[in-house]
Amino acid sequence: MEYWRQCSLWLINCKVLPRNHRVTADSAQVFDLAQTLRDGVLLCQLLNNLRPDTINLKEINLRPQMSQFLCLKNIRTFLSACCEAFGMKKSELFDAFDLFDVRDFGKVIKSKIFFQEFLISHFLKETNSKLQYVLMCVCVCVGGGGGTTDQRN
């Protein structure tokens, strides 16, 4: 199954996306998930689902209506929380514009590779591995990749 589809299912299981969300449709593409995540709201909600009160929801705009300023603020809040609450380094994360602009370049691919390696080496750290998995999926969405995973594990 493609990473982005697994990410979509995991976001549903984490109660961040509804079960009937458009990203679950057979015709859905990686771009649909990228569009869903690009305002940063669901990513912030995800962190609070993984670790309650990680982000003060008053700090984010729940209805940014694709305002670049508000969306980037939400994404940056998410990225800051990844560093502060989950101990990640900025160098391990994508740039806010990478997600908002859904653009493809070297840093995204590098992040994707890092997250794959991180998952393998830190699999027992469940909360962090779940977060890393979502971050990897975001990078796949932004990078347009549709990598697959082996379902035997």
N, C-alpha and C positions, 0 to 999 in steps of 0.2 A: 504494500500500500504506500502511496506517495506520502512524504513527510507532511505536506500541508493538509492532506486529508486526515492523517492521524492527529495533527494539531487541532483541526476542527472538531473532531470527535472528543478529544481531551477537553477542549474548551466547553463543550456541551456537558461532559461529565462533571466538570468543575462548576457547572451552573452559571457560566459566563455567557453562553449562547443558548437560545432555545433549541429544542430538538428538531424543529421544522425550519431552521434557518436556511437561507438560500445556499449557503456553502455546502450543505449536505446533498443537494440535488445532483443527479448523475451528470448533468450538463455543467456543473460548477467547475470553475478553473481556479488556479492559484491566485490570479488577480482578484477574484471575488473575496478571498480571505484577506488579502492585502488591503483591499478597499474597506473591509469590515474593521480592520485594526488600525487604520491610518489616522484616526482622530485621537487615539491614545486612551480613550475612555475604558474600553474593555480590558486593556492591558493593566490599567490601574486597578480595576475591579478584580482582576485575576490575582494580583499581588495580595489584595485584602482577603481573598478566598484562601490563598496559600498560607498567609500569616495575617490574622485579623489586626486591623488598625495600623498596618504598615504605612498606608497613605491616608491622610486626612482628606476625606472626600470633599471638604470645603475648599481644598487647594486646587481642585480640578474643575473644569467646566464640563458638566455632564451633557450639555447640548451645544457643542462648539459649532455646529452647522457648517463644518469645513472651513471655518475662519482659520487662515494659516497661523495667525498669532496664537489663538486658543488651542488649536490642535498641537502645535509645537510645544506649547507650555505643558499640555497634558503628557506628551511623549517624554519631554525632559523630566517631568515629575516621576514618571515611571522609571526612566534610566537612572535618576538619582537614587530612587528607592532600591533599585537593584544593587547599587554600590553600597549604600548606607545600611540597609537591612539584610542583604544577602551576601555582602562581602565581595562583590564582583569588582573588577577593575574597569575603568573607563575604556581601556584599550581592548577589552574583551567584548565590548558592546558596539552596536551600530550607532550611527549619528541620527539625530532626530529627523533631519532632512531626508535621510535614506528611506525612512518609512513614509513620511508625509508625501514625498515626491515619487514614491515607488520607483526608485532608480536603481540601476544595476551597475555596480563597479567593484573593483578589487577588494575593498574593505568588507563588503557584504560577503563575498566568497570566502575571504579569510575568516570572517566570523563564523560562517557556516562550518568550515573545517574545524575551527576551534571548538565549537559546541559539540560536534560529533565526537571529537577526542575527549572532551570534558565528560560527556555522558558515559563513555566507556570507562574512564578512570575514576569517576565519582558516583557510580551507579547506586551505591549504598546510601548516599546522602539524599534521601527521598525528596524532600522539599526542594533542595537546590537542583536536583536532577530534573524535577518537573519544570522548574523555572527555566533551566537551561534548554530543555526540550522546546518549550514555547518560544524562547528567544531564537533557537535554531530554526523553528518553523517560520518566525517572522523574517529571518534572514533569507530563507528559501522563497518566501512570498516576494520580498523586495527584489531578490536576485532573479526571480522568475524560474528558479529551478524546481524540479519536481522529483527530486531524489526519492528512492524507495527504500523501505526497510524490510528485513527478513522477518516474516511472521512466525518463524519456528521458535523464537526465544520468548 
